[in-house]
Amino acid sequence: MHNKSLTVAIYGIQDTGDHDYPDYVHDHNITLFEGGRIRRHLALERHTRNKYDKAMPEHLYGLLKEEGLLGRSDLELVFVDNPIGRAFINQQGNIRFEAPLREGLLARPEKGRLYFPGAEPPAYVVNHELAHVFSNLPFHGPFKDNSLHVHFDGGASQSNFSAWMYKNGSLSLIEKNWDLQYLSALFNANALNFAIIGAGKKDQNGMPGKFMGYSAYGQYDKKIEAWLRRHRFFNDIWASRKPFFERLKKDWRIEMNHFNLQHPFIQDIAATVQAIFQRDWYDKIKDLKRHTGAEYLYYSGGSALNIKANTVLADGGLFREVYVPPATNDSGLSIGAGAFMQWQRNREVARHGPYLNNWGLDGQPVVYNQADLEETARRISQGQVVALCNGPGEAGPRALGNRSLLARADNPELAQHVSMEMKARAWYRPLAPVMLAKNLPKLIPGAKADALSRYMLREFKVPYSLSQPFSGVVHVDGSLRIQTLEQRQDNPYLYDLLEMLEKKYELMALLNTSFNAPGRPIVHTTHDALQEARQMGVKCLVVNGQLQSL
């Protein structure tokens, strides 16, 4: 490998369709590493304002030009592949990359051919699976010895599941296959479940989260599982739902001609599907644990956004710790590929917080004073919604305090207003709270913050008798998808705000949901924030620490 100081990592494989929504490829992104640190990162959707954007071939030249990276030879490029190919060509045709074809997965970068304006930098490809695996590295620090690394998603380059072992400083492939595709397909390619939620093809990337939230309203039923399996989960009802309703009437004596989300049987179907996913996935990991003896689990891929399954893994006692990165889905592939290249060179990749979406931002610092903080806390205590646009945005799909809407967590009417009226979300979707990690056991006895709660990637159960501080954000099954903030340095503004709310108003948790208008990506720039705050009716906006009244 060339010893280049700059690594430009790109996930930008061209999609198969010409729609304005992703057909097969989604969440294009780009990351610039220098000396083991992430200098720039961008989820393309934040720049274009088109959710799950897959248009990197159109925008790559402009993004590289903006950052002064064209015509330079002191860099290397690395591309991430996909099941549909390994080649990249931008819309203008002046950036072209061709990667070698392989039958297996290599635990190393592969040199390819590159045409690049004004220079001939070296270029490589990293397989999709490995990019997912290494997306953990910048967020959780050096891999721990005797650790199991798994990726699980809808489809990578040659599998939808891969398992790797890290031991004595070396990473080796254990297995890769499509054996678990039946599980991921339940959430991203199943006709029945799409019909239940009322989703179409253009909604496929948002469907898994919606279905997981809805599943909390039902109960697992062994007989329903047997029925679903017997009919192959009704995955052939894309064209007509009539066969499902006919079978429902014949087998269960339930008369229905449309999917009523309030019906207990439909809710139990969703709960049963979620339970199947949790059980079969846990069994797979348990088998790998038995086979490898691994002490730690690093998990990545789109399926790692299933909060309930993550919680089963974390609480199952199989591993000392379970790690999932904040950008665990395809939005983190360029982070993983770039981290892998830097790690290959000198084994040194710095640990980062999640606030990395900074491409095109001016780097203005977050500056605030006591008076501003007190006024923001006062408004929140009085039931106002405050929008934050501080510093860089978060990597990944979760708002973690830099691009968030904040409100009291103990007000169900306010929570409903934020979720359903301001953001136009479905009634069954849960909201999440954020709180200081030190306060978690005070409100939920026995609960402990961990690597997953840091990024809002697990849930906690709260007894009904203790749920009042969370009454606006507790889900129907008593679960809370809590984000915990451990140290002030992780997010000084949010940490200070939470401390002040606790001290002055005895509020220890806040509702925290992403700052984006309906159907839009999370806001990126100050302009986005002002525009979408007005669209949603937000009256209080904090920009880089400064409170503004709209």
BALUM-908891 format. One line per field, with one value per residue (C-alpha): residue in three letters; x, y, z. Coordinates in nm, 3 decimals, m for minus. Example, Ala and Ser with C-alpha at 12.3 -4.5 7.8 and 13.67 -1.06 7.14 Angstrom:
! BALUM-908891
residuo c(ala|ser)
x c(1.230|1.367)
y c(m0.450|m0.106)
z c(0.780|0.714)
This chain:
! BALUM-908891
residuo c(met|his|asn|lys|ser|leu|thr|val|ala|ile|tyr|gly|ile|gln|asp|thr|gly|asp|his|asp|tyr|pro|asp|tyr|val|his|asp|his|asn|ile|thr|leu|phe|glu|gly|gly|arg|ile|arg|arg|his|leu|ala|leu|glu|arg|his|thr|arg|asn|lys|tyr|asp|lys|ala|met|pro|glu|his|leu|tyr|gly|leu|leu|lys|glu|glu|gly|leu|leu|gly|arg|ser|asp|leu|glu|leu|val|phe|val|asp|asn|pro|ile|gly|arg|ala|phe|ile|asn|gln|gln|gly|asn|ile|arg|phe|glu|ala|pro|leu|arg|glu|gly|leu|leu|ala|arg|pro|glu|lys|gly|arg|leu|tyr|phe|pro|gly|ala|glu|pro|pro|ala|tyr|val|val|asn|his|glu|leu|ala|his|val|phe|ser|asn|leu|pro|phe|his|gly|pro|phe|lys|asp|asn|ser|leu|his|val|his|phe|asp|gly|gly|ala|ser|gln|ser|asn|phe|ser|ala|trp|met|tyr|lys|asn|gly|ser|leu|ser|leu|ile|glu|lys|asn|trp|asp|leu|gln|tyr|leu|ser|ala|leu|phe|asn|ala|asn|ala|leu|asn|phe|ala|ile|ile|gly|ala|gly|lys|lys|asp|gln|asn|gly|met|pro|gly|lys|phe|met|gly|tyr|ser|ala|tyr|gly|gln|tyr|asp|lys|lys|ile|glu|ala|trp|leu|arg|arg|his|arg|phe|phe|asn|asp|ile|trp|ala|ser|arg|lys|pro|phe|phe|glu|arg|leu|lys|lys|asp|trp|arg|ile|glu|met|asn|his|phe|asn|leu|gln|his|pro|phe|ile|gln|asp|ile|ala|ala|thr|val|gln|ala|ile|phe|gln|arg|asp|trp|tyr|asp|lys|ile|lys|asp|leu|lys|arg|his|thr|gly|ala|glu|tyr|leu|tyr|tyr|ser|gly|gly|ser|ala|leu|asn|ile|lys|ala|asn|thr|val|leu|ala|asp|gly|gly|leu|phe|arg|glu|val|tyr|val|pro|pro|ala|thr|asn|asp|ser|gly|leu|ser|ile|gly|ala|gly|ala|phe|met|gln|trp|gln|arg|asn|arg|glu|val|ala|arg|his|gly|pro|tyr|leu|asn|asn|trp|gly|leu|asp|gly|gln|pro|val|val|tyr|asn|gln|ala|asp|leu|glu|glu|thr|ala|arg|arg|ile|ser|gln|gly|gln|val|val|ala|leu|cys|asn|gly|pro|gly|glu|ala|gly|pro|arg|ala|leu|gly|asn|arg|ser|leu|leu|ala|arg|ala|asp|asn|pro|glu|leu|ala|gln|his|val|ser|met|glu|met|lys|ala|arg|ala|trp|tyr|arg|pro|leu|ala|pro|val|met|leu|ala|lys|asn|leu|pro|lys|leu|ile|pro|gly|ala|lys|ala|asp|ala|leu|ser|arg|tyr|met|leu|arg|glu|phe|lys|val|pro|tyr|ser|leu|ser|gln|pro|phe|ser|gly|val|val|his|val|asp|gly|ser|leu|arg|ile|gln|thr|leu|glu|gln|arg|gln|asp|asn|pro|tyr|leu|tyr|asp|leu|leu|glu|met|leu|glu|lys|lys|tyr|glu|leu|met|ala|leu|leu|asn|thr|ser|phe|asn|ala|pro|gly|arg|pro|ile|val|his|thr|thr|his|asp|ala|leu|gln|glu|ala|arg|gln|met|gly|val|lys|cys|leu|val|val|asn|gly|gln|leu|gln|ser|leu)
x c(0.000|0.107|0.180|m0.058|m0.153|m0.508|m0.768|m1.088|m1.343|m1.654|m1.970|m2.133|m2.223|m2.477|m2.834|m3.030|m3.327|m3.382|m3.633|m3.600|m3.598|m3.355|m3.433|m3.156|m2.874|m2.919|m2.741|m2.438|m2.162|m1.804|m1.534|m1.193|m0.934|m0.603|m0.352|m0.604|m0.867|m1.187|m1.147|m1.464|m1.771|m2.098|m2.409|m2.514|m2.878|m2.781|m2.630|m2.899|m3.198|m3.317|m3.367|m3.151|m2.989|m2.810|m2.685|m2.310|m2.216|m2.384|m2.225|m1.880|m1.686|m1.835|m1.775|m1.410|m1.360|m1.516|m1.266|m0.968|m0.902|m0.896|m0.558|m0.379|m0.139|m0.087|m0.404|m0.554|m0.912|m1.104|m1.444|m1.699|m1.867|m2.221|m2.401|m2.466|m2.105|m1.760|m1.711|m1.775|m1.820|m1.940|m2.199|m1.944|m1.734|m1.412|m1.383|m1.379|m1.280|m1.264|m1.203|m1.089|m1.356|m1.333|m1.509|m1.435|m1.402|m1.055|m0.956|m0.750|m0.798|m0.776|m0.595|m0.803|m0.772|m0.859|m0.905|m0.899|m0.878|m0.525|m0.352|m0.300|m0.357|m0.372|m0.722|m0.864|m1.188|m1.297|m1.580|m1.913|m1.895|m1.554|m1.657|m1.948|m1.719|m1.470|m1.737|m1.710|m1.343|m1.362|m1.635|m1.534|m1.155|m0.907|m1.064|m1.039|m0.859|m1.068|m1.360|m1.629|m1.724|m2.049|m2.228|m2.596|m2.796|m3.018|m2.721|m2.352|m2.109|m2.130|m2.354|m2.607|m2.426|m2.056|m1.859|m1.496|m1.263|m1.007|m0.728|m0.362|m0.387|m0.526|m0.873|m0.989|m1.313|m1.513|m1.810|m2.019|m2.353|m2.714|m2.855|m3.017|m3.171|m3.512|m3.479|m3.370|m3.630|m3.906|m3.828|m3.718|m3.878|m4.189|m4.518|m4.735|m4.540|m4.523|m4.901|m4.960|m4.763|m4.902|m4.556|m4.460|m4.129|m4.018|m4.068|m3.850|m3.568|m3.801|m4.016|m3.802|m3.809|m4.183|m4.258|m4.039|m4.222|m4.562|m4.469|m4.469|m4.851|m4.893|m4.785|m4.590|m4.813|m4.671|m4.973|m4.939|m4.573|m4.661|m4.934|m4.703|m4.432|m4.680|m4.779|m4.423|m4.508|m4.749|m4.463|m4.654|m4.932|m4.760|m5.016|m5.326|m5.393|m5.710|m5.543|m5.433|m5.780|m5.935|m5.691|m5.748|m6.121|m6.082|m5.815|m5.899|m6.261|m6.159|m6.348|m6.127|m6.086|m5.816|m5.530|m5.664|m5.361|m5.581|m5.685|m5.519|m5.452|m5.263|m5.067|m4.984|m4.856|m4.610|m4.506|m4.455|m4.236|m4.023|m3.994|m3.881|m3.611|m3.488|m3.486|m3.326|m3.065|m2.975|m2.945|m2.704|m2.484|m2.499|m2.377|m2.088|m2.000|m1.987|m1.774|m1.525|m1.519|m1.517|m1.541|m1.665|m1.914|m1.889|m2.208|m2.288|m2.512|m2.866|m3.014|m2.827|m3.089|m3.332|m3.332|m3.516|m3.281|m2.980|m3.115|m3.154|m2.791|m2.663|m2.858|m2.807|m2.478|m2.291|m2.028|m1.853|m1.965|m2.165|m2.068|m2.270|m2.161|m2.398|m2.364|m2.430|m2.633|m2.499|m2.456|m2.139|m1.973|m1.727|m1.632|m1.562|m1.367|m1.153|m1.090|m0.983|m0.730|m0.584|m0.577|m0.398|m0.128|m0.033|m0.305|m0.387|m0.736|m0.849|m1.167|m1.441|m1.778|m2.078|m2.078|m1.902|m2.137|m1.942|m1.881|m1.967|m2.007|m1.792|m1.673|m1.821|m1.774|m2.060|m2.049|m2.303|m2.330|m2.513|m2.798|m2.868|m2.863|m3.097|m3.343|m3.341|m3.396|m3.679|m3.859|m3.828|m3.959|m4.264|m4.345|m4.186|m4.007|m3.646|m3.459|m3.081|m2.840|m2.502|m2.169|m2.145|m2.440|m2.445|m2.316|m2.592|m2.971|m3.006|m3.017|m2.797|m2.817|m2.664|m2.958|m3.240|m3.583|m3.597|m3.898|m4.017|m4.024|m4.306|m4.584|m4.777|m4.975|m4.657|m4.492|m4.792|m4.777|m4.408|m4.440|m4.770|m4.831|m4.483|m4.318|m4.622|m4.508|m4.742|m4.926|m4.755|m4.395|m4.206|m4.012|m3.684|m3.550|m3.199|m3.048|m2.722|m2.589|m2.537|m2.913|m3.025|m3.017|m3.193|m3.497|m3.477|m3.329|m3.071|m3.037|m2.685|m2.568|m2.353|m2.194|m2.534|m2.727|m2.461|m2.596|m2.966|m2.929|m3.095|m3.400|m3.469|m3.787|m3.940|m4.205|m4.533|m4.503|m4.174|m4.265|m4.393|m4.069|m4.089|m4.466|m4.439|m4.179|m4.243|m4.365|m4.679|m4.478|m4.301|m3.980|m3.759|m3.500|m3.277|m2.972|m2.728|m2.465|m2.169|m1.918|m1.948|m1.682|m1.910|m2.151|m2.087|m2.399|m2.641|m2.468|m2.487|m2.850|m2.948|m2.764|m2.939|m3.283|m3.219|m3.092|m3.354|m3.661|m3.603|m3.623|m3.381|m3.487|m3.584|m3.770|m3.511|m3.617|m3.447|m3.468|m3.623|m3.948|m4.177|m4.013|m3.684|m3.337|m3.201|m3.105|m2.745|m2.685|m2.811|m3.024|m3.184|m3.250|m3.421|m3.629|m3.750|m3.803|m4.047|m4.212|m4.270|m4.377|m4.075|m4.047|m3.711|m3.397|m3.045|m2.773|m2.418|m2.519|m2.712|m3.085|m3.310|m3.681|m3.865)
y c(0.000|0.359|0.564|0.848|1.096|1.151|0.882|0.969|0.692|0.678|0.474|0.568|0.259|0.356|0.245|0.014|0.246|0.603|0.698|0.992|0.735|0.446|0.133|m0.096|0.132|0.399|0.624|0.733|0.893|1.020|1.055|1.220|1.078|1.237|1.086|0.848|1.115|1.198|1.547|1.558|1.336|1.368|1.158|1.275|1.319|1.601|1.794|1.729|1.722|1.402|1.126|0.812|0.978|0.750|1.023|1.029|0.991|1.328|1.510|1.358|1.592|1.900|1.769|1.691|2.028|2.209|2.045|2.110|1.741|1.733|1.711|1.602|1.309|1.305|1.106|0.764|0.679|0.379|0.270|0.039|m0.222|m0.359|m0.676|m0.511|m0.424|m0.293|m0.022|0.350|0.620|0.969|1.151|1.367|1.061|1.216|0.999|0.629|0.333|m0.035|m0.297|m0.657|m0.926|m1.180|m1.499|m1.466|m1.191|m1.060|m0.909|m0.647|m0.366|m0.455|m0.230|m0.109|0.116|0.484|0.775|1.096|1.461|1.601|1.325|0.952|0.869|0.503|0.361|0.055|m0.126|m0.259|m0.509|m0.396|m0.647|m0.529|m0.164|m0.238|m0.423|m0.137|0.128|0.037|0.131|0.514|0.514|0.241|0.254|m0.023|m0.364|m0.575|m0.905|m1.220|m1.028|m1.142|m0.902|m0.958|m0.766|m0.829|m0.637|m0.674|m0.749|m0.663|m0.761|m1.140|m1.203|m1.051|m1.196|m1.224|m1.314|m1.230|m1.297|m1.052|m1.222|m1.139|m0.827|m1.006|m1.020|m1.339|m1.439|m1.716|m1.734|m1.536|m1.642|m1.557|m1.798|m1.519|m1.342|m1.474|m1.265|m0.937|m0.985|m0.983|m0.614|m0.494|m0.723|m0.894|m0.820|m0.885|m0.662|m0.384|m0.413|m0.399|m0.075|0.063|0.101|0.102|0.040|0.399|0.351|0.042|0.212|0.354|0.042|m0.162|0.106|0.160|m0.211|m0.259|0.024|m0.116|m0.467|m0.346|m0.333|m0.709|m1.035|m1.328|m1.623|m1.966|m2.058|m1.739|m1.821|m2.169|m2.020|m1.756|m2.012|m2.251|m1.977|m1.850|m1.526|m1.438|m1.297|m1.343|m1.089|m0.792|m0.775|m0.863|m0.891|m1.090|m1.432|m1.319|m1.206|m1.525|m1.740|m1.525|m1.590|m1.961|m2.037|m1.787|m1.688|m1.323|m1.110|m0.832|m0.661|m0.408|m0.389|m0.237|m0.148|m0.137|m0.503|m0.730|m1.008|m0.775|m0.642|m0.998|m1.076|m0.787|m0.891|m1.249|m1.140|m0.928|m1.219|m1.453|m1.205|m1.165|m1.538|m1.665|m1.388|m1.452|m1.824|m1.752|m1.533|m1.783|m2.053|m1.832|m1.757|m2.130|m2.188|m1.903|m1.837|m1.464|m1.230|m0.919|m0.862|m0.586|m0.573|m0.360|m0.341|m0.215|m0.492|m0.346|m0.070|m0.323|m0.189|m0.480|m0.740|m0.534|m0.532|m0.909|m0.942|m0.691|m0.839|m1.203|m1.237|m1.391|m1.117|m0.874|m0.590|m0.543|m0.260|m0.104|0.216|0.513|0.491|0.118|0.116|0.198|0.563|0.455|0.258|0.531|0.573|0.200|0.179|0.480|0.353|0.017|0.181|0.389|0.087|m0.120|0.144|0.194|0.042|0.388|0.532|0.797|0.756|0.996|1.110|1.078|1.444|1.408|1.534|1.852|1.864|2.212|2.358|2.653|2.502|2.777|2.682|2.623|2.919|2.992|3.169|3.100|3.338|3.172|2.828|2.937|3.085|2.767|2.555|2.783|2.753|2.375|2.360|2.561|2.309|2.472|2.272|2.373|2.281|2.240|2.299|2.291|2.219|1.919|1.684|1.327|1.036|0.782|0.804|0.902|1.260|1.264|1.622|1.832|1.809|1.741|1.860|1.871|1.893|1.773|1.394|1.384|1.535|1.290|1.566|1.756|1.437|1.365|1.720|1.686|1.342|1.353|1.721|1.871|1.566|1.380|1.044|0.745|0.710|0.384|0.509|0.560|0.867|0.858|1.037|1.166|1.192|1.197|0.846|0.911|0.964|0.646|0.422|0.697|0.673|0.305|0.102|m0.149|0.005|0.076|0.287|0.104|0.134|0.091|0.349|0.607|0.603|0.532|0.173|m0.026|m0.006|m0.019|m0.135|0.091|m0.027|0.162|0.293|0.466|0.588|0.939|1.122|0.945|0.950|1.128|0.891|0.550|0.305|0.095|m0.206|m0.007|0.030|0.337|0.391|0.608|0.799|0.838|1.110|0.998|1.284|1.657|1.646|1.422|1.713|2.011|2.207|1.919|1.805|2.153|2.193|1.861|1.950|2.285|2.131|1.883|2.149|2.419|2.223|1.864|1.738|1.450|1.343|1.517|1.402|1.388|1.334|1.422|1.776|1.729|1.821|1.538|1.330|1.518|1.418|1.557|1.924|2.001|2.374|2.678|2.758|2.412|2.462|2.799|2.680|2.357|2.506|2.755|2.477|2.272|2.565|2.559|2.888|2.833|2.753|2.715|2.766|2.696|2.768|3.089|3.093|3.249|3.317|3.258)
z c(0.000|m0.064|0.245|0.169|0.441|0.313|0.253|0.068|0.124|m0.095|m0.097|m0.426|m0.632|m0.897|m0.831|m1.061|m1.111|m1.224|m0.956|m0.717|m0.436|m0.384|m0.581|m0.456|m0.338|m0.073|0.177|m0.025|0.183|0.174|0.443|0.446|0.687|0.774|1.016|1.166|1.223|1.036|0.895|0.687|0.657|0.474|0.441|0.095|0.196|0.433|0.141|m0.121|0.119|m0.050|0.205|0.163|m0.138|m0.387|m0.624|m0.542|m0.912|m0.971|m0.677|m0.619|m0.848|m0.682|m0.330|m0.403|m0.573|m0.279|m0.045|m0.278|m0.339|m0.718|m0.892|m0.576|m0.563|m0.184|m0.127|m0.186|m0.276|m0.148|m0.274|m0.112|m0.330|m0.333|m0.450|m0.787|m0.862|m0.779|m1.042|m1.002|m1.264|m1.189|m1.396|m1.578|m1.659|m1.530|m1.218|m1.300|m1.087|m1.175|m0.907|m0.954|m0.942|m0.661|m0.564|m0.191|0.068|0.143|0.477|0.297|0.044|m0.325|m0.572|m0.865|m1.170|m1.138|m1.377|m1.174|m1.287|m1.286|m1.088|m1.055|m0.688|m0.585|m0.549|m0.377|m0.308|0.030|0.036|0.177|0.462|0.583|0.562|0.795|1.036|1.054|1.101|1.472|1.498|1.504|1.768|2.013|1.993|1.911|1.869|2.182|2.155|2.123|1.974|1.732|1.452|1.265|0.995|0.920|0.661|0.355|0.132|0.114|m0.162|m0.132|0.168|0.401|0.703|0.772|1.085|1.154|1.446|1.579|1.771|1.830|1.615|1.311|1.158|0.985|0.814|0.984|0.749|0.503|0.358|0.282|0.542|0.743|0.449|0.553|0.872|0.716|0.442|0.705|0.753|0.410|0.150|0.288|0.113|0.419|0.651|0.394|0.354|0.729|0.764|0.437|0.284|m0.082|m0.252|m0.203|0.173|0.204|0.396|0.660|0.685|0.934|1.204|1.166|1.181|1.489|1.668|1.574|1.692|2.054|2.048|2.008|2.167|2.027|1.940|1.863|1.653|1.447|1.385|1.259|1.038|0.893|0.821|0.663|0.420|0.370|0.551|0.268|0.069|m0.258|m0.196|m0.360|m0.640|m0.436|m0.064|m0.119|m0.059|0.287|0.391|0.253|0.449|0.759|0.741|0.674|0.937|1.211|1.138|1.127|0.873|0.736|0.400|0.490|0.738|1.056|1.268|1.579|1.541|1.802|1.549|1.314|1.611|1.716|1.366|1.395|1.745|1.629|1.338|1.573|1.818|1.538|1.440|1.798|1.873|1.553|1.551|1.914|1.844|1.558|1.776|2.060|1.824|1.709|2.069|2.143|1.834|1.887|2.261|2.183|2.480|2.295|2.015|1.754|1.548|1.242|0.936|0.889|1.104|1.403|1.407|1.553|1.908|2.064|1.917|2.029|2.382|2.385|2.275|2.529|2.820|2.725|2.911|2.618|2.598|2.826|2.601|2.281|2.048|1.765|1.585|1.548|1.167|1.159|0.838|0.491|0.593|0.776|0.496|0.395|0.761|0.786|0.461|0.545|0.897|0.756|0.522|0.803|1.035|0.772|0.753|1.118|1.340|1.470|1.429|1.678|1.876|1.769|1.893|1.662|1.550|1.214|0.941|0.868|0.492|0.370|0.719|0.823|1.150|1.367|1.735|1.975|2.214|2.486|2.817|3.139|3.058|2.723|2.883|3.162|2.913|2.703|3.014|3.127|2.795|2.794|3.152|3.039|2.767|2.464|2.194|2.131|1.812|1.817|1.529|1.701|1.532|1.299|1.257|1.379|1.171|1.120|1.137|1.506|1.630|1.940|2.056|1.777|1.534|1.779|1.883|2.262|2.492|2.831|2.846|3.102|2.892|2.666|2.494|2.409|2.282|2.059|1.924|1.837|1.681|1.497|1.425|1.385|1.225|1.082|1.223|1.258|1.590|1.682|1.653|1.980|2.083|2.272|2.578|2.645|2.993|3.183|3.236|3.607|3.650|3.477|3.789|3.987|3.762|3.666|3.953|3.832|3.486|3.361|3.070|2.817|2.474|2.306|2.510|2.423|2.068|2.139|2.016|2.294|2.516|2.888|3.059|3.320|3.569|3.531|3.887|3.798|3.449|3.531|3.437|3.098|3.050|2.713|2.567|2.726|2.461|2.492|2.616|2.888|2.689|2.660|2.385|2.603|2.487|2.775|2.795|3.003|3.004|2.954|2.682|2.472|2.413|2.647|2.548|2.594|2.914|3.068|2.962|3.121|3.442|3.461|3.400|3.680|3.921|3.859|3.749|3.868|3.509|3.451|3.102|2.779|2.471|2.193|1.832|1.505|1.373|1.030|0.863|0.740|0.468|0.490|0.611|0.936|0.890|0.800|0.764|0.952|0.649|0.668|1.038|0.995|0.701|0.858|1.204|1.049|0.848|1.164|1.378|1.609|1.800|1.976|1.778|1.913|1.651|1.766|2.124|2.055|2.130|1.867|1.884|1.557)
